[in-house]
Amino acid sequence: MIKEYEGNTLFKGYNILFFYGSWSSTCTVNEKILMDLNKKYPNIDIIKVNTTKFYDMKKKYTLNRVPSYLLVKDEKEISRFSGGINLKFLDEWLRKNM
């Protein structure tokens, strides 16, 4: 499931935190790719974090750019990367880190 972060979410199980800027065209394109990924991995929640609205989250995870992606399990970071993506890359990233 893809959800918008609202400031009070506890991350249980596996989650992908997708840090985005509403002004970024790369983020818009990557969101569509994440929708396809979500069909393949319905047990992983994808949490969209607007870095303008939730700057504190960007600071908490020491992120320098958008888009950025963090794989977390039960609130603990497992892996991260930033930049453009494709479905094949995301699939390999998840299989490697889960």
C-alpha positions in Angstrom: 0.0 0.0 0.0 1.2 3.5 -0.8 0.5 6.0 2.0 1.3 9.7 2.6 3.2 10.3 5.8 1.1 12.3 8.2 3.6 12.8 11.0 2.6 10.1 13.4 3.3 6.8 11.7 5.1 3.9 13.3 6.8 1.7 10.8 6.0 -1.9 11.5 7.4 -4.7 9.3 9.1 -3.7 6.1 8.5 -0.2 4.7 10.0 1.9 2.0 10.2 5.5 3.0 10.1 7.6 -0.2 11.3 11.1 0.5 10.2 13.5 -2.3 9.8 17.1 -3.2 6.5 18.1 -4.8 8.5 20.4 -7.1 10.7 17.5 -8.5 9.8 16.0 -11.8 12.1 13.0 -11.0 10.0 12.3 -7.9 6.8 12.4 -9.9 8.1 9.8 -12.4 9.5 7.6 -9.6 6.2 7.6 -7.8 4.6 5.8 -10.8 7.4 3.2 -10.7 6.8 2.7 -7.0 3.1 2.0 -7.8 4.3 -0.8 -10.0 6.6 -2.1 -7.3 3.8 -2.1 -4.8 1.8 -4.5 -7.1 4.7 -6.9 -6.9 5.3 -6.5 -3.2 1.9 -5.8 -1.6 3.3 -6.8 1.8 5.6 -3.8 1.9 4.1 -0.4 2.7 5.5 2.5 0.8 5.4 5.7 2.8 5.7 9.0 0.9 7.3 11.7 2.9 7.0 15.3 1.6 10.4 16.8 2.6 9.0 20.4 2.5 6.2 19.6 4.9 8.2 17.2 7.1 11.7 18.6 7.0 12.3 17.1 10.4 12.1 13.6 8.9 14.6 14.6 6.2 16.9 15.9 9.0 16.3 12.8 11.2 17.6 10.5 8.5 20.3 12.9 7.3 19.1 13.1 3.7 20.7 15.6 1.3 18.7 15.1 -1.8 15.4 13.9 -3.2 14.2 11.5 -4.2 15.7 9.3 -1.5 14.5 5.8 -0.5 15.0 4.1 2.8 14.1 0.5 3.5 13.2 0.1 7.1 12.0 -2.8 9.2 10.3 -2.1 12.5 11.7 1.4 12.6 15.3 0.4 11.9 17.0 1.4 8.7 18.3 -1.5 6.5 19.4 0.3 3.3 19.1 3.6 1.4 19.8 5.2 -1.9 19.0 8.4 -3.8 18.2 9.4 -7.3 16.3 8.1 -10.3 15.1 4.5 -10.4 13.6 1.8 -12.6 11.5 -1.2 -11.6 14.4 -3.7 -12.2 16.7 -1.8 -9.9 14.1 -1.6 -7.1 13.4 -5.3 -7.4 17.1 -6.1 -7.1 17.5 -3.7 -4.2 14.7 -5.3 -2.2 15.7 -8.9 -2.9 19.3 -8.0 -1.8 18.2 -6.3 1.4 15.3 -8.3 2.7 
